[in-house]
Amino acid sequence: GGQVRLIARALGAELEEIRESVERRALDRDVSTKLMGEFAAGTQGAIRFELLGVVGGEPRIVVEHVTRIHAGCAPDWPVSPTGDDAHRVIIEGRPRIEVTVEAFDEGGNRAAGGNATAVGRLVNAIGWLAEAGPGLYDALQVPLTPGRLA
C-alpha cells in the first residue's frame, strides 16, 4: 500500500482505507521461456494483485499489477495495447490519460529494461542524497534530477 499512500499524499487526498485483492492462475500446459526457463503445467502461470485507495467512500486510487509466465495464461486480465509486457498509467477523468511504457535491454529482456528505467532516478539522486544526510526519503521528497549525456 506504500504507493497508494504516496499518491494520496501527493494529491492531498485523505485515505480512509486500502483494500487489496490477489488472484492467481495455474498454467494449463508446460511452458518454456527464453529468459526464465521451464514451467510445468499446474504451477503458477500468472498473478494479479490490486490495491484500492478509498477516498470519500469510493475507490479513487488503484494500483494493479499483472505478471504472466506466458501470454496465454489469464488472457481475460488487463494487457497492454500491443499485447506485450508494459507498465501503464491510466488517469480517469477529462481528458482520460493513458501512458504505456515498454522497456527492454539489448537482448530483449523486458524485466531488465524495466529495472534499468527504475534505477535511473535513484542513481541520478545520489548527489542530493549524499548532501541530505541520514534518513528515509520518498519519491515526493527526492528531487527529480535528469541524467547527463556522456
C-alpha positions in Angstrom: 0.0 0.0 0.0 3.0 2.3 0.1 2.4 3.6 -3.5 -1.2 4.2 -2.8 -0.4 6.2 0.3 2.3 8.2 -1.6 -0.2 9.0 -4.4 -2.9 10.1 -1.9 -0.4 12.3 -0.2 0.8 13.9 -3.5 -2.9 14.6 -4.4 -3.7 15.9 -0.9 -6.4 13.2 -0.5 -7.4 11.8 2.9 -7.1 8.0 2.6 -9.8 6.1 4.5 -8.6 2.6 3.9 -6.6 0.4 1.5 -8.3 -2.7 0.1 -6.3 -5.5 -1.5 -7.1 -8.5 -3.7 -4.9 -11.2 -5.2 -5.7 -13.7 -7.9 -3.5 -16.5 -9.3 -3.9 -18.7 -12.3 -2.2 -22.0 -13.0 -0.6 -22.9 -16.3 -2.7 -25.3 -18.3 0.3 -26.8 -20.1 4.1 -26.9 -19.8 5.8 -23.6 -20.9 9.3 -23.0 -22.0 10.6 -19.4 -21.9 13.7 -17.9 -23.4 14.7 -15.9 -20.3 13.1 -17.7 -17.3 13.3 -21.4 -18.2 10.8 -24.2 -17.9 7.5 -24.1 -16.1 5.3 -27.2 -15.5 1.5 -27.4 -16.1 -0.3 -26.8 -12.8 2.3 -24.3 -11.4 1.5 -20.6 -11.1 1.3 -19.1 -14.5 0.0 -15.6 -13.6 -0.6 -13.4 -10.7 -2.7 -10.2 -10.4 -3.0 -8.0 -7.4 -4.9 -4.8 -6.9 -4.6 -2.2 -4.2 -7.6 0.2 -3.9 -7.2 3.5 -2.0 -10.6 4.6 -0.7 -11.3 8.3 -0.6 -14.7 9.7 0.2 -16.1 6.2 0.4 -15.1 5.3 -3.1 -12.0 3.5 -4.6 -10.2 6.5 -6.1 -6.6 5.4 -6.3 -5.9 2.0 -7.9 -2.6 0.2 -8.2 -2.8 -3.0 -10.2 0.0 -5.4 -11.2 -0.3 -8.4 -13.6 2.5 -10.8 -14.3 2.2 -13.7 -16.7 4.7 -16.5 -17.4 3.0 -16.9 -20.8 0.7 -14.7 -22.8 -1.9 -17.4 -23.0 -2.3 -17.6 -19.2 -5.1 -15.3 -17.9 -5.9 -13.7 -21.2 -9.0 -12.1 -19.6 -6.8 -9.9 -17.3 -5.7 -6.5 -18.4 -3.0 -6.4 -21.1 -1.1 -3.5 -22.8 -2.5 -2.2 -26.1 0.3 -4.0 -28.0 -0.2 -7.3 -26.1 3.4 -7.2 -24.8 4.7 -6.7 -21.3 4.4 -3.0 -20.3 3.9 -0.5 -17.5 0.8 1.6 -17.8 -0.6 4.6 -16.0 -4.2 5.4 -16.6 -5.8 8.5 -15.2 -9.6 8.5 -15.4 -11.0 12.0 -15.9 -11.4 14.7 -18.5 -9.4 14.1 -20.5 -8.6 10.4 -19.9 -4.9 9.9 -19.9 -3.2 6.7 -20.7 0.6 6.2 -20.8 2.2 2.9 -21.8 5.9 2.3 -21.2 7.7 -0.6 -22.8 11.4 -1.0 -21.9 13.8 -3.8 -22.7 17.5 -4.3 -22.8 19.6 -5.0 -25.9 18.8 -8.7 -25.5 15.0 -8.1 -25.5 14.7 -8.7 -21.7 11.7 -6.6 -20.6 12.4 -7.2 -16.9 15.9 -5.9 -17.2 14.6 -2.9 -19.2 12.1 -2.1 -16.5 14.6 -2.3 -13.8 17.0 0.0 -15.7 14.3 2.6 -16.0 13.6 2.4 -12.3 17.2 2.7 -11.1 17.8 5.8 -13.2 16.0 8.0 -10.7 18.0 6.5 -7.8 21.4 6.8 -9.5 20.7 10.4 -10.5 19.7 11.3 -6.9 23.0 10.1 -5.3 24.4 13.6 -5.1 21.3 15.0 -3.4 21.0 12.1 -1.1 24.7 12.4 0.0 24.1 16.0 0.9 20.7 15.3 2.5 22.2 13.2 5.3 20.9 10.1 7.1 17.2 9.3 6.9 14.4 7.8 4.9 13.2 9.7 1.9 10.3 9.0 -0.5 9.7 10.0 -4.1 8.0 13.2 -3.1 11.0 14.4 -1.1 13.8 13.4 -3.5 14.0 16.0 -6.4 13.7 14.7 -9.9 17.2 15.0 -11.3 17.8 14.5 -15.0 20.7 12.4 -16.2 23.5 13.8 -18.3 24.5 12.9 -21.8 28.1 11.5 -21.7 
